[in-house]
Amino acid sequence: MTKRNHQVDHLDPLIREALSWILRLKSGEATIADAEQLMDWRGKSSAHEHAFRDAVKCWQAIGQALATSRPAPAAVRRRRPSRSKKRA
């Protein structure tokens, strides 16, 4: 088992479920039924709701970290157009 997998195994089960819900909703394949099931899951207890809110904060922090670690589009090196003619 890798260190990463070991760390995930030690996450609170509700946090893992909440993160799974977020991944499902962000997958582009979520359905209305998925959204309704998530609402039911969040309504099970205050612990479920808190876990979901914590997972959302985590997801947002990851997104912000990724956004700040990428170079801005203007800073990306542009490729030079290829020349079809050979120099003599």
N, C-alpha and C positions, 0 to 999 in steps of 0.2 A: 504494500500500500504506500502510495506517495504521501509526502507531507501535506500536500494540498488536500487530498482526499481525506486524510486523517483530521484535518481542521474542519472540513465540512461536516464530517460525522459528529463532531462535538458541538455543532450549532444546535440551538434550541429547536426542537421539532416543529414548533409553530412558526418560527422564523424560516425554516427550510420550506415549509408549506407555503408561506406567504411569498417567498422568493419564487417558488414554482408558479404561483398564480401570476406574478408579474411577468415572468418569462413567457407564460402562455398568452397573456394579453398582448405582449409586445411582439409576439411571433408573426403577426399578420394573418394567423389562421384562427383567431378567437371568434367565437360565435356569440350571439345574444344569450344563448343558453349558458355559455361559459361565464359571461358577466353576471347573469342571474345566480349561478352557483357560487360565484365569488361573494356576491352580496349576502347570500345565505351563510357562507363560511364566516364572513366577518361578523355576522349577527349572532353567531353561536355563543360568544362570550366577550367580555372586555379584553381578555388576553388575546383573543383572535384579532380584534380590532387593533390593539397596540402592536401586535406582531406585524400586521399588514402595514401600519404607518411607519414602523421602524424599517421594514423592508423597502418601502418607497423612498425613505431618506437615504438608505444605502444605495439604491439604484440611481438616485439623483446625484449622489456624491461620486459614484463611478462615472457617470456621464460627464460631470464637470471635470473630473480628473482627466478623462480621455480628451475632452475638448481643449484643455489647456496644454496637454502634452503634444498635440499635433501642431505642425507649423501652419500658420495662416495661409489661405489659398494664394495670396499675392507673394508670399515668401517661397512658395514651392518653385523649384527650378523648372523652368520651361524647356521643353525639348526643342532643339533647333530643327527646322524643316530639313528633311533629307534632300540631298541634291541628286537629281537624276542624271546630270551630265558629269562626266569625268573631266578633271582638269588635265590640260595637255602638258 
